[in-house]
């Protein structure tokens, strides 16, 4: 049995969420500070977090099955105890969304929490489409999460345009 998880809107932005989001940003302290400031003050930007109800994932403990990479049983809620595993910064526009940043705690990476957060946000917020733009390093993450990924040239060099439609998300993901 997988441990329970909960998704919540992180308002106000917590230091823990800031640290996770910073992992997905260009490593320039000034730019990181400006971007986090926008998350704090821009009403169009929101940060959501996926909380897990136990400390660190350890194979064989707390019902964790390491061969089962896909967590189960999430719900959108306002007050949850537990540990923040993953945070995502998004801009919403009706039933469309733009994923601006997503970061997972390093010791929890590769266990499906980022994908789970993305899929649950789409389901819980009723989004028809979520798009993102990323670099080569993260393109594989988006593919594994079900996004269509297309390379493009920009003023920053090669980037990847990513989009996920609600119709391509399977209920058990």
GROMACS elastic network, one bead per residue, 0.5 to 0.9 nm:
[ bonds ]
;  ai    aj funct       b0    kb
    1    63     6  0.56632   500
    1    64     6  0.72671   500
    1    65     6  0.78663   500
    1    72     6  0.84781   500
    2     5     6  0.88500   500
    2    62     6  0.83752   500
    2    63     6  0.59732   500
    2    64     6  0.60601   500
    2    65     6  0.75003   500
    2    68     6  0.86976   500
    2    70     6  0.86148   500
    2    71     6  0.59581   500
    2    72     6  0.60215   500
    2    73     6  0.79407   500
    3    52     6  0.70297   500
    3    53     6  0.66923   500
    3    54     6  0.76045   500
    3    62     6  0.70809   500
    3    63     6  0.64806   500
    3    64     6  0.70571   500
    3    71     6  0.74959   500
    3    72     6  0.76234   500
    3    73     6  0.81954   500
    4    51     6  0.85880   500
    4    52     6  0.62719   500
    4    53     6  0.59937   500
    4    54     6  0.86531   500
    4    71     6  0.83323   500
    4    72     6  0.72984   500
    4    73     6  0.61206   500
    4    74     6  0.67954   500
    5    50     6  0.67208   500
    5    51     6  0.54309   500
    5    53     6  0.62175   500
    5    71     6  0.80676   500
    5    72     6  0.76988   500
    5    73     6  0.65288   500
    5    74     6  0.50892   500
    5    75     6  0.73354   500
    5    82     6  0.85059   500
    6    49     6  0.80970   500
    6    50     6  0.56788   500
    6    51     6  0.51185   500
    6    52     6  0.66264   500
    6    53     6  0.81967   500
    6    73     6  0.82364   500
    6    74     6  0.51779   500
    6    75     6  0.52929   500
    6    76     6  0.61593   500
    6    77     6  0.66052   500
    6    78     6  0.89437   500
    6    79     6  0.89753   500
    6    80     6  0.68304   500
    6    81     6  0.88866   500
    6    82     6  0.88051   500
    7    48     6  0.67679   500
    7    49     6  0.54817   500
    7    51     6  0.61321   500
    7    52     6  0.89944   500
    7    74     6  0.68267   500
    7    75     6  0.59859   500
    7    77     6  0.60849   500
    7    78     6  0.80158   500
    7    80     6  0.83874   500
    7   117     6  0.72805   500
    7   120     6  0.78808   500
    7   121     6  0.80479   500
    8    11     6  0.89528   500
    8    47     6  0.86189   500
    8    48     6  0.55208   500
    8    49     6  0.54927   500
    8    50     6  0.67803   500
    8    51     6  0.79120   500
    8    75     6  0.84766   500
    8    76     6  0.56995   500
    8    77     6  0.52850   500
    8    78     6  0.54223   500
    8    79     6  0.74409   500
    8    80     6  0.78842   500
    9    12     6  0.86931   500
    9    13     6  0.89420   500
    9    46     6  0.72756   500
    9    47     6  0.60358   500
    9    49     6  0.64851   500
    9    76     6  0.83803   500
    9    77     6  0.79682   500
    9    78     6  0.68279   500
   10    13     6  0.53538   500
   10    14     6  0.69490   500
   10    17     6  0.78014   500
   10    46     6  0.76191   500
   10    47     6  0.55191   500
   10    48     6  0.54411   500
   10    49     6  0.64921   500
   10    78     6  0.86786   500
   10    87     6  0.87471   500
   11    14     6  0.76559   500
   11    40     6  0.83252   500
   11    46     6  0.80467   500
   11    47     6  0.75286   500
   11    48     6  0.86322   500
   12    40     6  0.70794   500
   13    16     6  0.83992   500
   13    17     6  0.65286   500
   13    18     6  0.69439   500
   13    36     6  0.87187   500
   13    39     6  0.75842   500
   13    40     6  0.62979   500
   13    46     6  0.89831   500
   13    47     6  0.72730   500
   14    17     6  0.51863   500
   14    18     6  0.62295   500
   14    19     6  0.87129   500
   15    19     6  0.61968   500
   15    20     6  0.87604   500
   16    19     6  0.52180   500
   16    20     6  0.65260   500
   16    21     6  0.88269   500
   16    84     6  0.73955   500
   17    20     6  0.51319   500
   17    21     6  0.61324   500
   17    22     6  0.84564   500
   17    47     6  0.80723   500
   17    48     6  0.86514   500
   17    49     6  0.74001   500
   17    84     6  0.74960   500
   17    86     6  0.78465   500
   17    87     6  0.58868   500
   17    88     6  0.85159   500
   17   103     6  0.85796   500
   18    21     6  0.51541   500
   18    22     6  0.59669   500
   18    23     6  0.87604   500
   18    36     6  0.68727   500
   18    87     6  0.84017   500
   19    22     6  0.51153   500
   19    23     6  0.66448   500
   19   103     6  0.83882   500
   19   105     6  0.87725   500
   20    23     6  0.53925   500
   20    24     6  0.73964   500
   20    84     6  0.89627   500
   20    85     6  0.85438   500
   20    86     6  0.67888   500
   20    87     6  0.61474   500
   20    88     6  0.85011   500
   20   102     6  0.75117   500
   20   104     6  0.58922   500
   20   105     6  0.63176   500
   20   106     6  0.88030   500
   21    24     6  0.55002   500
   21    25     6  0.69429   500
   21    36     6  0.82975   500
   21    47     6  0.89713   500
   21    86     6  0.85343   500
   21    87     6  0.62985   500
   21    88     6  0.68469   500
   21    89     6  0.73231   500
   21   101     6  0.60723   500
   21   102     6  0.58678   500
   21   103     6  0.50392   500
   21   104     6  0.80725   500
   22    25     6  0.51418   500
   22    26     6  0.80257   500
   22    27     6  0.79208   500
   22    32     6  0.64390   500
   22    33     6  0.89824   500
   22    35     6  0.89488   500
   22    36     6  0.81189   500
   22   101     6  0.83247   500
   22   102     6  0.88035   500
   22   103     6  0.74026   500
   23    26     6  0.81987   500
   23    27     6  0.80477   500
   23   101     6  0.87252   500
   23   102     6  0.80868   500
   23   103     6  0.57616   500
   23   104     6  0.79490   500
   23   105     6  0.87733   500
   24    27     6  0.86162   500
   24   100     6  0.89792   500
   24   101     6  0.56894   500
   24   102     6  0.59759   500
   24   103     6  0.55536   500
   24   104     6  0.88524   500
   25    28     6  0.81080   500
   25    31     6  0.83337   500
   25    32     6  0.65974   500
   25    35     6  0.86243   500
   25   101     6  0.71425   500
   25   102     6  0.89833   500
   26    29     6  0.85919   500
   26    31     6  0.74466   500
   26    32     6  0.72408   500
   27    30     6  0.89352   500
   27    31     6  0.78856   500
   27    32     6  0.72049   500
   28    31     6  0.53667   500
   28    32     6  0.60792   500
   28    33     6  0.86070   500
   29    32     6  0.50322   500
   29    33     6  0.60652   500
   29    34     6  0.86405   500
   30    33     6  0.51561   500
   30    34     6  0.63068   500
   30    35     6  0.86944   500
   31    34     6  0.50876   500
   31    35     6  0.61056   500
   31    36     6  0.85545   500
   32    35     6  0.51431   500
   32    36     6  0.60959   500
   32    37     6  0.84443   500
   33    36     6  0.52245   500
   33    37     6  0.60595   500
   33    38     6  0.87264   500
   34    37     6  0.50014   500
   34    38     6  0.63888   500
   34    39     6  0.88767   500
   35    38     6  0.51238   500
   35    39     6  0.65108   500
   35    40     6  0.88358   500
   36    39     6  0.50017   500
   36    40     6  0.63203   500
   36    41     6  0.88118   500
   37    40     6  0.50438   500
   37    41     6  0.62548   500
   37    42     6  0.81990   500
   38    41     6  0.52373   500
   38    42     6  0.52688   500
   38    43     6  0.88031   500
   38    45     6  0.75655   500
   39    42     6  0.58176   500
   39    43     6  0.80218   500
   39    44     6  0.86142   500
   39    45     6  0.56854   500
   39    46     6  0.66263   500
   39    47     6  0.73538   500
   39    89     6  0.76454   500
   40    43     6  0.82057   500
   40    45     6  0.82475   500
   40    46     6  0.85921   500
   41    44     6  0.89036   500
   41    45     6  0.82678   500
   42    45     6  0.56339   500
   42    46     6  0.83377   500
   43    46     6  0.73463   500
   44    90     6  0.84659   500
   44    91     6  0.58251   500
   44    92     6  0.67285   500
   44    93     6  0.83607   500
   45    89     6  0.68954   500
   45    90     6  0.57453   500
   45    92     6  0.72337   500
   46    88     6  0.81962   500
   46    89     6  0.56740   500
   46    90     6  0.53591   500
   46    91     6  0.63565   500
   46    92     6  0.79488   500
   47    87     6  0.66939   500
   47    88     6  0.54589   500
   47    90     6  0.62288   500
   47    91     6  0.88852   500
   48    86     6  0.84552   500
   48    87     6  0.56434   500
   48    88     6  0.53696   500
   48    89     6  0.65954   500
   48    90     6  0.79729   500
   48   117     6  0.82471   500
   48   121     6  0.81418   500
   49    84     6  0.64496   500
   49    85     6  0.74329   500
   49    86     6  0.56517   500
   49    88     6  0.63945   500
   49    89     6  0.89703   500
   49   117     6  0.74180   500
   50    74     6  0.86315   500
   50    83     6  0.83810   500
   50    84     6  0.59040   500
   50    85     6  0.57629   500
   50    86     6  0.52583   500
   50    87     6  0.63971   500
   50    88     6  0.86914   500
   50   113     6  0.74088   500
   50   114     6  0.83415   500
   50   116     6  0.82960   500
   50   117     6  0.59943   500
   51    54     6  0.88699   500
   51    80     6  0.74913   500
   51    81     6  0.76830   500
   51    82     6  0.58063   500
   51    83     6  0.52326   500
   51    85     6  0.55999   500
   51    86     6  0.72979   500
   52    55     6  0.76723   500
   52    81     6  0.82241   500
   52    82     6  0.54361   500
   52    83     6  0.53066   500
   52    84     6  0.64775   500
   52    85     6  0.64256   500
   53    80     6  0.84425   500
   53    81     6  0.65783   500
   53    83     6  0.62720   500
   53    84     6  0.89450   500
   54    57     6  0.76744   500
   54    62     6  0.74154   500
   54    82     6  0.59518   500
   54    83     6  0.65415   500
   55    58     6  0.89119   500
   55    82     6  0.74270   500
   55    83     6  0.62590   500
   56    83     6  0.84499   500
   56   107     6  0.76480   500
   56   108     6  0.75648   500
   57    60     6  0.89458   500
   57    61     6  0.74696   500
   57    62     6  0.77968   500
   57    64     6  0.68604   500
   57    66     6  0.88428   500
   57   107     6  0.81578   500
   57   108     6  0.69870   500
   58    61     6  0.55453   500
   58    62     6  0.77020   500
   58    64     6  0.68216   500
   58    65     6  0.88010   500
   58    66     6  0.80699   500
   59    62     6  0.83750   500
   59    63     6  0.83562   500
   59    64     6  0.56812   500
   59    65     6  0.61001   500
   59    66     6  0.53907   500
   59    67     6  0.89246   500
   60    63     6  0.64972   500
   60    64     6  0.56000   500
   60    65     6  0.61794   500
   60    66     6  0.74949   500
   61    64     6  0.56118   500
   61    65     6  0.81669   500
   62    65     6  0.89241   500
   64    67     6  0.88831   500
   64    68     6  0.81180   500
   65    68     6  0.54532   500
   65    69     6  0.79164   500
   66    69     6  0.65059   500
   66   111     6  0.84070   500
   68    71     6  0.76789   500
   68   111     6  0.84422   500
   69   110     6  0.79194   500
   69   111     6  0.50560   500
   69   112     6  0.57708   500
   69   113     6  0.88108   500
   70   111     6  0.67874   500
   70   112     6  0.53245   500
   70   113     6  0.77023   500
   70   115     6  0.87180   500
   70   116     6  0.76691   500
   70   172     6  0.89686   500
   70   173     6  0.69617   500
   71    74     6  0.84181   500
   71   111     6  0.79980   500
   71   112     6  0.67155   500
   71   113     6  0.71174   500
   71   116     6  0.71684   500
   71   173     6  0.81295   500
   72   116     6  0.84212   500
   72   172     6  0.78255   500
   72   173     6  0.78399   500
   74   116     6  0.84429   500
   74   117     6  0.88400   500
   74   120     6  0.72869   500
   75   120     6  0.76406   500
   75   124     6  0.77571   500
   76   120     6  0.80239   500
   76   121     6  0.82040   500
   76   124     6  0.65423   500
   76   125     6  0.89472   500
   77    80     6  0.71576   500
   84    87     6  0.74722   500
   84   104     6  0.86121   500
   84   105     6  0.79369   500
   85   103     6  0.86168   500
   85   104     6  0.57778   500
   85   105     6  0.55711   500
   85   108     6  0.67901   500
   85   109     6  0.87438   500
   85   113     6  0.70283   500
   85   114     6  0.85579   500
   86   102     6  0.72243   500
   86   103     6  0.56271   500
   86   105     6  0.62682   500
   86   108     6  0.85735   500
   86   109     6  0.89107   500
   86   113     6  0.64867   500
   86   114     6  0.61933   500
   86   117     6  0.74006   500
   87   101     6  0.81205   500
   87   102     6  0.56741   500
   87   103     6  0.55318   500
   87   104     6  0.65515   500
   87   105     6  0.88858   500
   87   114     6  0.79830   500
   87   117     6  0.79602   500
   88    99     6  0.70989   500
   88   100     6  0.74865   500
   88   101     6  0.55722   500
   88   103     6  0.65533   500
   88   104     6  0.88564   500
   88   114     6  0.82905   500
   88   117     6  0.77710   500
   88   118     6  0.79434   500
   89    98     6  0.85499   500
   89    99     6  0.61400   500
   89   100     6  0.54134   500
   89   101     6  0.50470   500
   89   102     6  0.63414   500
   90    97     6  0.66380   500
   90    98     6  0.54813   500
   90   100     6  0.54185   500
   90   101     6  0.72034   500
   90   102     6  0.88298   500
   91    96     6  0.86216   500
   91    97     6  0.56445   500
   91    98     6  0.51336   500
   91    99     6  0.67083   500
   91   100     6  0.72504   500
   92    95     6  0.73814   500
   92    96     6  0.60698   500
   92    98     6  0.64772   500
   92    99     6  0.88284   500
   92   127     6  0.87161   500
   93    96     6  0.51996   500
   93    97     6  0.59433   500
   93    98     6  0.83625   500
   94    97     6  0.77334   500
   94   127     6  0.77630   500
   95   125     6  0.79529   500
   95   126     6  0.63659   500
   95   128     6  0.54467   500
   95   129     6  0.69498   500
   95   130     6  0.87840   500
   96   126     6  0.88593   500
   96   127     6  0.55369   500
   96   128     6  0.59700   500
   96   129     6  0.50566   500
   96   130     6  0.59456   500
   96   131     6  0.81013   500
   97   122     6  0.84895   500
   97   127     6  0.67780   500
   97   128     6  0.82922   500
   97   129     6  0.63146   500
   97   131     6  0.63499   500
   97   132     6  0.87032   500
   98   129     6  0.84761   500
   98   130     6  0.54710   500
   98   132     6  0.56542   500
   98   133     6  0.87414   500
   98   163     6  0.89311   500
   99   102     6  0.74269   500
   99   118     6  0.85980   500
   99   130     6  0.66738   500
   99   131     6  0.60126   500
   99   132     6  0.50362   500
   99   133     6  0.80062   500
  100   131     6  0.87029   500
  100   132     6  0.63615   500
  100   133     6  0.76164   500
  100   134     6  0.89829   500
  101   132     6  0.85151   500
  102   114     6  0.71983   500
  102   118     6  0.89612   500
  103   106     6  0.86170   500
  103   109     6  0.88602   500
  103   114     6  0.74160   500
  104   107     6  0.83124   500
  104   108     6  0.66214   500
  104   109     6  0.58349   500
  104   110     6  0.88405   500
  104   113     6  0.73793   500
  104   114     6  0.65817   500
  105   108     6  0.53283   500
  105   109     6  0.62678   500
  106   109     6  0.52556   500
  106   110     6  0.88745   500
  107   110     6  0.88145   500
  108   111     6  0.62292   500
  108   112     6  0.87213   500
  108   113     6  0.77986   500
  109   112     6  0.75622   500
  109   113     6  0.75204   500
  109   114     6  0.81356   500
  110   113     6  0.76531   500
  110   114     6  0.83658   500
  111   114     6  0.81454   500
  111   115     6  0.89426   500
  112   115     6  0.53534   500
  112   116     6  0.60377   500
  112   117     6  0.86335   500
  112   145     6  0.85710   500
  113   117     6  0.60615   500
  113   118     6  0.86130   500
  114   117     6  0.51789   500
  114   118     6  0.62865   500
  114   119     6  0.87034   500
  114   141     6  0.86896   500
  114   145     6  0.80867   500
  115   118     6  0.51765   500
  115   119     6  0.61709   500
  115   120     6  0.85238   500
  115   141     6  0.82798   500
  115   142     6  0.82596   500
  115   144     6  0.79252   500
  115   145     6  0.50971   500
  115   146     6  0.84246   500
  115   173     6  0.80966   500
  116   119     6  0.52365   500
  116   120     6  0.59868   500
  116   121     6  0.84004   500
  116   145     6  0.83262   500
  116   173     6  0.67981   500
  117   120     6  0.52547   500
  117   121     6  0.60076   500
  117   122     6  0.86093   500
  118   121     6  0.52257   500
  118   122     6  0.63358   500
  118   123     6  0.87453   500
  118   130     6  0.86810   500
  118   145     6  0.79840   500
  119   122     6  0.51883   500
  119   123     6  0.62365   500
  119   124     6  0.85699   500
  119   145     6  0.81916   500
  119   166     6  0.84658   500
  119   169     6  0.69580   500
  119   170     6  0.88773   500
  119   173     6  0.72760   500
  120   124     6  0.57453   500
  120   125     6  0.80862   500
  120   173     6  0.88447   500
  121   124     6  0.52045   500
  121   125     6  0.56382   500
  121   126     6  0.78805   500
  121   127     6  0.77533   500
  122   125     6  0.54594   500
  122   126     6  0.56739   500
  122   128     6  0.72053   500
  122   129     6  0.77002   500
  122   130     6  0.74257   500
  122   165     6  0.88508   500
  122   166     6  0.68673   500
  122   169     6  0.88963   500
  123   126     6  0.52052   500
  123   127     6  0.66259   500
  123   128     6  0.87219   500
  123   166     6  0.76203   500
  123   169     6  0.88187   500
  124   127     6  0.79487   500
  126   166     6  0.84525   500
  127   130     6  0.69984   500
  127   165     6  0.82947   500
  127   166     6  0.67854   500
  128   164     6  0.83974   500
  128   165     6  0.57649   500
  128   167     6  0.76581   500
  129   163     6  0.69357   500
  129   164     6  0.56189   500
  129   166     6  0.59586   500
  129   167     6  0.88453   500
  130   147     6  0.87223   500
  130   162     6  0.83297   500
  130   163     6  0.56359   500
  130   164     6  0.52044   500
  130   165     6  0.65439   500
  130   166     6  0.81868   500
  131   147     6  0.83114   500
  131   161     6  0.75186   500
  131   162     6  0.54822   500
  131   164     6  0.62708   500
  131   165     6  0.86885   500
  132   142     6  0.87555   500
  132   160     6  0.82600   500
  132   161     6  0.61474   500
  132   162     6  0.50292   500
  132   163     6  0.63073   500
  132   164     6  0.88200   500
  133   139     6  0.88722   500
  133   159     6  0.67881   500
  133   160     6  0.55308   500
  133   162     6  0.58616   500
  133   163     6  0.86817   500
  134   137     6  0.80316   500
  134   138     6  0.62686   500
  134   139     6  0.64139   500
  134   142     6  0.87688   500
  134   159     6  0.57258   500
  134   160     6  0.51671   500
  134   161     6  0.67240   500
  134   162     6  0.76204   500
  135   138     6  0.57518   500
  135   139     6  0.62598   500
  135   158     6  0.71914   500
  135   159     6  0.50004   500
  135   160     6  0.59299   500
  136   139     6  0.52433   500
  136   140     6  0.77710   500
  136   151     6  0.87921   500
  136   158     6  0.77905   500
  136   159     6  0.68465   500
  136   160     6  0.70619   500
  137   140     6  0.71288   500
  137   141     6  0.83401   500
  138   141     6  0.52907   500
  138   142     6  0.67164   500
  138   143     6  0.89589   500
  138   160     6  0.89644   500
  139   142     6  0.52987   500
  139   143     6  0.63695   500
  139   144     6  0.88016   500
  139   149     6  0.70369   500
  139   159     6  0.88973   500
  139   160     6  0.66788   500
  139   161     6  0.88264   500
  139   162     6  0.80900   500
  140   143     6  0.50224   500
  140   144     6  0.61630   500
  140   145     6  0.85465   500
  140   149     6  0.87718   500
  141   144     6  0.51860   500
  141   145     6  0.62063   500
  141   146     6  0.88516   500
  141   147     6  0.88568   500
  142   146     6  0.64642   500
  142   147     6  0.53399   500
  142   148     6  0.77452   500
  142   149     6  0.72897   500
  142   162     6  0.70125   500
  142   163     6  0.85924   500
  142   164     6  0.89046   500
  143   146     6  0.52203   500
  143   147     6  0.50398   500
  143   148     6  0.63960   500
  143   149     6  0.64888   500
  143   162     6  0.82926   500
  144   147     6  0.73162   500
  145   164     6  0.85627   500
  146   163     6  0.85961   500
  146   164     6  0.65267   500
  146   165     6  0.88119   500
  146   168     6  0.73212   500
  146   169     6  0.72868   500
  147   162     6  0.57950   500
  147   163     6  0.51145   500
  147   165     6  0.77978   500
  147   168     6  0.86748   500
  148   161     6  0.81104   500
  148   162     6  0.54732   500
  148   163     6  0.53529   500
  148   164     6  0.63413   500
  148   165     6  0.88880   500
  149   160     6  0.62230   500
  149   161     6  0.56841   500
  149   163     6  0.68185   500
  150   159     6  0.84759   500
  150   160     6  0.53867   500
  150   161     6  0.51893   500
  150   162     6  0.64476   500
  150   163     6  0.89661   500
  151   158     6  0.67519   500
  151   159     6  0.58166   500
  151   161     6  0.62464   500
  151   162     6  0.88005   500
  152   157     6  0.83641   500
  152   158     6  0.57507   500
  152   159     6  0.54366   500
  152   160     6  0.58234   500
  152   161     6  0.69649   500
  153   156     6  0.77798   500
  153   157     6  0.55704   500
  153   159     6  0.61086   500
  153   160     6  0.83826   500
  154   157     6  0.50842   500
  154   158     6  0.60938   500
  154   159     6  0.66260   500
  155   158     6  0.83421   500
  156   159     6  0.75207   500
  164   167     6  0.85428   500
  164   168     6  0.71811   500
  164   169     6  0.80922   500
  165   168     6  0.55989   500
  165   169     6  0.72046   500
  166   169     6  0.54772   500
  166   170     6  0.86962   500
  167   170     6  0.79529   500
  169   172     6  0.85648   500
  169   173     6  0.72075   500
  170   173     6  0.56948   500
